[in-house]
Amino acid sequence: MYEQSETSVPKRKFMQFPWKYRESFMVSATLVILGFIIEFAFGSKGVSLPGWPANLLMLMLFIAYVLVFHFLIKHPVKKWLSSVPAAISSITMFAFLVLLMAFIPQDTQNVSTFISKTGLDHITRSWPFLFSSLFLLFVLSFTIIRRFLPFSLKNIAFTLNHLGLFIVVVAASLGASDTYKLTMMLNENKITVAAFNERGQAFDLGFGLKLIKFSIDEYPPQMAVINSRSGKILYPGKTLPEAKKGNRAVFGNWTIEVNDFIENAQKDSIGYVITSAYGSAPAALVNAFNNKTNDTVRGWVTSGSPYVYPENLELSGDEAIAMTIRRPKKFSSYIRAFYGTNKTEDFTVEVNKPAHLKGWTIYQTGYDEEMGKWSTRSIIQLVNDPWLPVVYTGIFMILAGALYLLWKGRSTLS
């Protein structure tokens, strides 16, 4: 008999260097949980980072600290910060917070809910987001330094990708203090100079805006059968026909047909007539035939307007034919800007088609919905984000790194 010598490898203890995935995710999760606790304890006030140039100074101090730590401090945590487990854990937690923004409405100003008290309705200004961003920036910094030095052409793609991501996170975080999102309510033929933030504070933009004309395109109204007492639409699974001459549809025992339709109408002694008057409403002459009792009902139906009362056509029982309110398809504002000495500039904004003026991006966001197409009021949002070109630079670097990897891979294969 003989003894076989075995070399036993001692099991690594938890939190013993080198740290792996368990420790990395624990650190990342602890930072985020700590952020939620601080957010809740301080009344969900969020984080107010300083604006320009203090935010630039903060960035320079951060970079200086990373460089000093890398070149002068000898500690295992430095190697861990540039490791794969640290990278995956930091990106996972950061992506998790960003993903929450897609499901939780932001800046609702509802301070009484648990979501608001923990900062989930203002994530980019919350303590969890700050701690998660800092952790990700530390990991990216040490990873970039480790791979960039000594310099090598084969690390260009890696450096571009990681440095681009670093720039995007920095610009999105520090640039929040320099970003303005203001709302301005414009009225026809009246110059407005004040815009307001979400707290109701007024800002003078250095120029005035006047609404020349508000325009709206609407979907055609539809015909429906409703409960005349509750107003609830009956037969909810039924496709509603457009209020168009000649259209017909069956609702239960009733067959309804549109005999005539007027786009802009007003009521007179015999029914509805075409008009170009302000505040007119769409109207339809409808025939309704009961397939069970052979009863016939005929009359006018309109969804109404601020100056025309809605009118339904009563059927048997509690049923009535009604016209739905027209939904907006697109709306736009023709605006004139006043600035300088007798200088003016005309432009148009509509949904998803903003205009640009004096460093501001102007979006169409709303109008007087009660007045509908007769609205003489337009609501716009003005956004000024001086860090946006920096964000674009970071995104361009990430794309350049990805393209270089594709080109390098193809050249290697060929």
C-alpha positions in Angstrom: 0.0 0.0 0.0 1.1 3.5 -0.6 -0.2 7.0 0.2 -1.0 9.4 -2.6 -0.1 13.0 -1.7 -2.7 15.5 -2.4 -2.3 19.2 -2.5 -5.4 20.7 -0.9 -6.4 24.1 -2.1 -7.9 26.1 0.7 -11.4 27.4 0.0 -11.5 31.1 -0.5 -13.5 32.9 2.2 -16.2 35.5 1.4 -14.8 39.0 1.0 -11.3 37.6 0.7 -9.3 39.1 -2.2 -9.4 38.7 -5.1 -13.1 39.5 -5.1 -15.4 37.6 -7.5 -19.0 38.0 -8.6 -20.5 37.5 -5.1 -18.5 40.4 -3.6 -19.0 42.6 -6.7 -22.7 42.3 -6.8 -22.9 42.7 -3.0 -21.0 46.0 -3.3 -23.1 47.2 -6.2 -26.4 46.3 -4.5 -25.3 47.8 -1.2 -24.6 51.1 -2.8 -28.0 51.2 -4.5 -29.8 50.2 -1.3 -27.9 52.8 0.7 -29.0 55.4 -1.9 -32.6 54.4 -1.4 -32.2 54.7 2.4 -30.7 58.2 2.1 -33.3 59.3 -0.4 -36.1 58.2 2.0 -34.4 59.6 5.1 -33.9 63.1 3.6 -37.5 63.4 2.3 -37.0 62.4 -1.3 -35.2 65.7 -2.2 -32.8 64.0 -4.5 -29.3 65.2 -5.4 -28.6 68.7 -6.6 -25.2 68.7 -8.3 -23.5 72.1 -8.9 -23.7 73.6 -12.4 -21.0 75.0 -14.7 -18.1 75.4 -14.0 -18.2 73.6 -10.6 -19.3 70.4 -12.3 -16.2 70.5 -14.6 -14.0 71.0 -11.5 -15.6 68.0 -9.9 -14.8 65.9 -13.0 -11.2 67.1 -12.9 -10.8 66.2 -9.2 -12.3 62.8 -9.9 -9.9 62.0 -12.7 -7.0 63.3 -10.6 -8.1 61.0 -7.7 -8.3 58.0 -10.0 -4.8 58.7 -11.4 -3.2 59.1 -8.0 -4.9 56.0 -6.7 -3.8 54.0 -9.7 -0.1 55.0 -9.7 0.6 55.5 -6.0 -1.7 53.2 -4.1 -1.0 49.5 -3.9 -4.1 47.6 -2.9 -6.1 44.6 -4.2 -9.2 46.7 -4.6 -7.5 48.5 -7.5 -7.2 45.3 -9.5 -10.8 44.3 -8.6 -12.1 47.6 -9.9 -10.8 46.8 -13.4 -12.0 43.2 -13.3 -14.8 41.5 -15.2 -17.0 40.9 -12.1 -16.8 44.5 -11.1 -17.7 45.6 -14.6 -20.7 43.3 -14.9 -22.1 44.1 -11.5 -21.7 47.9 -12.0 -23.3 47.9 -15.5 -26.1 45.6 -14.3 -27.2 47.9 -11.4 -26.9 51.0 -13.6 -28.9 49.4 -16.4 -31.5 48.3 -13.8 -32.1 51.8 -12.7 -32.2 53.1 -16.2 -34.7 50.4 -17.1 -37.0 51.4 -14.2 -37.3 54.8 -15.9 -39.1 53.2 -18.8 -41.8 51.7 -16.5 -42.2 54.4 -13.8 -43.4 57.9 -14.8 -40.8 60.5 -14.0 -41.2 63.9 -12.3 -44.8 63.3 -11.3 -44.4 65.6 -8.2 -46.5 63.2 -6.2 -44.5 63.3 -3.0 -47.0 61.1 -1.0 -46.3 57.8 -2.7 -43.7 55.2 -1.8 -42.3 55.4 -5.3 -41.6 59.2 -4.9 -40.2 58.8 -1.4 -37.6 56.4 -2.6 -36.7 58.5 -5.6 -38.0 56.2 -8.3 -40.0 59.0 -9.9 -36.9 61.2 -10.3 -34.2 58.5 -10.8 -31.6 60.6 -12.6 -31.6 63.1 -9.6 -31.7 60.4 -6.9 -29.0 59.1 -4.5 -29.2 55.5 -5.8 -28.5 56.7 -9.3 -25.6 58.9 -8.1 -23.9 56.0 -6.2 -24.5 53.6 -9.1 -23.0 56.1 -11.6 -20.0 56.7 -9.4 -19.3 53.0 -9.0 -19.6 52.5 -12.8 -17.3 55.5 -13.5 -14.7 54.1 -11.1 -14.8 50.7 -12.8 -14.6 52.3 -16.3 -11.7 54.6 -15.2 -9.5 51.9 -13.8 -10.4 49.5 -16.7 -9.4 52.2 -19.3 -6.1 52.9 -17.6 -5.2 49.3 -17.2 -5.8 48.5 -20.9 -4.6 51.8 -22.4 -1.2 51.8 -20.7 1.1 50.8 -22.3 -0.5 52.1 -25.5 -1.2 49.5 -28.2 -3.1 49.6 -31.4 -4.9 46.4 -30.6 -6.6 48.2 -27.7 -8.1 51.1 -29.7 -11.5 49.5 -30.0 -11.6 48.6 -26.3 -10.5 52.1 -25.3 -13.0 53.8 -27.6 -15.9 51.8 -26.3 -15.1 52.2 -22.7 -14.1 55.8 -22.9 -17.2 56.6 -24.9 -19.4 55.1 -22.3 -17.5 57.0 -19.6 -18.2 60.3 -21.4 -21.8 59.5 -21.9 -22.4 58.7 -18.2 -20.4 61.7 -17.1 -22.2 64.1 -19.4 -25.6 62.7 -18.6 -24.9 63.0 -14.8 -23.0 66.2 -14.5 -24.9 67.9 -17.3 -28.2 67.5 -15.5 -27.5 70.6 -13.5 -27.0 72.7 -16.6 -30.1 71.4 -18.4 -33.2 73.5 -18.5 -36.7 72.2 -19.3 -39.2 75.0 -19.4 -42.8 75.3 -20.3 -44.3 78.3 -22.1 -48.0 78.9 -22.8 -48.6 80.9 -26.0 -51.7 82.7 -26.9 -52.6 83.9 -30.4 -51.3 87.4 -31.2 -49.9 87.9 -27.8 -46.1 88.1 -27.1 -45.0 85.8 -24.2 -41.6 86.3 -22.6 -41.7 84.1 -19.5 -41.2 80.4 -19.3 -41.6 78.2 -16.2 -39.9 75.2 -14.8 -41.6 72.3 -13.0 -41.5 74.2 -9.7 -43.3 77.2 -11.2 -40.2 79.4 -11.3 -40.2 82.0 -14.1 -37.3 82.5 -16.5 -36.6 85.3 -19.0 -35.2 83.7 -22.1 -34.0 86.9 -23.7 -36.6 86.6 -26.5 -40.4 86.6 -26.8 -42.7 84.3 -28.7 -46.1 84.9 -30.2 -48.5 82.3 -31.5 -49.5 83.3 -35.1 -51.7 80.2 -35.8 -52.5 76.9 -34.2 -53.4 74.0 -36.5 -54.7 70.6 -35.8 -55.5 67.6 -38.0 -58.1 65.2 -36.5 -59.2 61.7 -37.1 -62.8 61.4 -38.4 -65.4 61.0 -35.7 -67.0 57.6 -35.2 -70.6 56.4 -34.6 -71.4 54.4 -31.5 -74.4 53.1 -29.5 -74.3 54.2 -25.9 -76.3 53.9 -22.7 -78.2 57.3 -22.7 -78.1 57.4 -18.9 -74.5 56.5 -18.1 -72.9 57.5 -21.4 -71.1 54.2 -21.5 -70.4 52.8 -25.0 -72.4 49.5 -25.6 -71.1 46.6 -27.7 -67.4 47.4 -26.8 -66.0 44.7 -29.0 -67.7 46.2 -32.1 -65.5 48.2 -34.5 -67.0 51.7 -34.6 -67.7 53.0 -38.1 -66.5 56.4 -39.3 -69.1 59.2 -39.5 -68.9 59.1 -43.3 -71.8 59.3 -45.7 -72.9 55.9 -46.8 -71.2 54.0 -43.9 -73.4 51.5 -42.1 -73.0 49.0 -39.2 -75.0 46.6 -37.0 -75.2 47.1 -33.3 -77.3 44.4 -31.6 -80.8 44.6 -33.2 -80.1 48.0 -34.8 -78.6 48.7 -38.2 -77.5 52.3 -38.5 -76.6 54.1 -41.7 -75.0 57.6 -42.1 -77.2 59.4 -44.7 -75.3 62.7 -44.6 -72.2 64.1 -42.9 -71.2 67.8 -42.4 -67.6 68.5 -41.4 -68.4 72.0 -40.0 -72.0 72.4 -39.0 -74.3 74.5 -36.8 -77.9 73.9 -35.8 -80.8 75.7 -37.3 -84.6 75.3 -37.1 -84.7 72.2 -39.4 -81.4 70.4 -38.5 -77.8 71.2 -39.2 -76.3 73.2 -42.0 -72.8 73.9 -43.4 -71.1 76.9 -41.8 -67.6 78.4 -41.6 -68.4 80.1 -38.3 -66.0 79.8 -35.4 -66.8 76.9 -33.1 -68.8 74.7 -35.5 -69.0 70.9 -34.9 -69.2 67.8 -37.1 -72.8 66.5 -37.5 -74.3 63.4 -39.2 -77.8 62.5 -40.3 -78.4 58.9 -39.3 -81.0 56.3 -40.1 -81.5 53.5 -37.5 -83.5 50.3 -38.4 -84.5 47.7 -35.7 -84.2 44.3 -37.4 -86.4 42.8 -34.7 -89.3 45.2 -34.5 -88.9 46.9 -37.9 -88.9 50.3 -36.1 -87.1 53.2 -37.8 -85.5 56.2 -36.2 -84.0 59.1 -38.1 -82.2 62.2 -36.8 -79.1 64.2 -36.4 -76.1 63.4 -34.2 -73.2 65.6 -33.2 -70.3 65.3 -30.8 -70.6 69.1 -30.1 -68.0 71.8 -29.6 -67.4 74.6 -27.2 -70.3 76.5 -29.0 -72.5 73.6 -30.1 -74.3 71.3 -27.7 -73.7 67.5 -28.2 -76.8 65.7 -29.5 -77.6 62.0 -29.6 -80.3 60.1 -31.4 -82.5 58.2 -28.9 -83.4 54.6 -29.7 -85.6 52.2 -27.7 -85.0 51.7 -24.1 -81.8 53.4 -22.8 -79.9 53.1 -26.0 -78.9 56.0 -28.1 -76.7 56.7 -31.1 -73.8 59.1 -30.4 -70.8 60.6 -32.2 -67.4 60.2 -30.6 -65.2 63.2 -29.9 -62.5 63.6 -32.6 -59.0 62.5 -31.7 -56.0 64.6 -32.8 -53.9 63.2 -35.5 -51.2 65.8 -35.4 -51.1 69.4 -34.3 -48.6 72.3 -34.9 -48.0 75.9 -34.1 -46.8 78.7 -36.4 -44.7 80.9 -34.1 -42.9 84.3 -34.4 -39.9 85.0 -32.2 -38.9 88.5 -31.2 -35.3 89.3 -30.1 -32.6 91.9 -30.5 -33.5 95.2 -32.1 -36.6 94.7 -34.2 -35.5 91.2 -35.2 -38.0 88.5 -35.8 -37.9 84.9 -36.9 -40.8 82.6 -37.9 -40.9 78.9 -37.4 -43.3 76.0 -37.0 -43.2 73.2 -34.4 -45.3 70.1 -34.3 -45.2 66.8 -32.4 -41.9 65.0 -32.9 -40.7 67.9 -35.2 -39.0 70.4 -32.9 -37.6 73.8 -33.9 -34.3 75.3 -32.8 -33.8 78.9 -31.6 -30.9 80.6 -29.8 -29.6 77.3 -28.3 -33.1 76.1 -27.3 -34.9 73.1 -28.7 -38.6 73.9 -28.9 -41.2 71.0 -28.7 -44.9 71.1 -29.3 -46.5 69.5 -26.2 -50.1 70.6 -25.9 -53.0 72.9 -26.6 -56.4 73.9 -25.2 -58.1 70.5 -25.4 -61.5 71.8 -24.5 -61.5 74.1 -27.5 -60.0 71.4 -29.8 -59.3 72.6 -33.3 -60.6 76.0 -32.3 -57.8 76.4 -29.7 -56.0 79.8 -29.6 -53.5 78.5 -27.1 -50.4 76.4 -27.6 -48.2 74.7 -25.0 -44.6 74.3 -25.9 -41.5 73.0 -24.0 -38.1 74.6 -24.4 -35.0 72.5 -23.6 -31.5 73.7 -23.3 -28.8 71.0 -22.8 -25.3 72.3 -23.4 -23.8 68.9 -22.6 -25.7 67.1 -25.4 -22.8 67.5 -27.9 -20.6 65.8 -25.3 -23.1 62.9 -25.0 -23.1 62.6 -28.8 -19.3 62.5 -28.8 -19.4 59.6 -26.4 -21.9 57.7 -28.5 -19.9 58.4 -31.6 -16.8 56.9 -29.9 -18.8 53.8 -28.9 -19.9 53.4 -32.5 -16.4 54.0 -33.8 -15.1 51.3 -31.5 -17.7 48.8 -32.7 -17.0 49.6 -36.4 -13.3 49.1 -35.8 -13.9 45.7 -34.2 -16.0 44.7 -37.2 -13.3 45.9 -39.6 -10.5 44.3 -37.6 -12.4 41.0 -37.4 -13.1 41.0 -41.2 -9.4 41.8 -42.0 -8.3 39.0 -39.7 -10.6 36.6 -41.6 -9.5 37.7 -45.0 
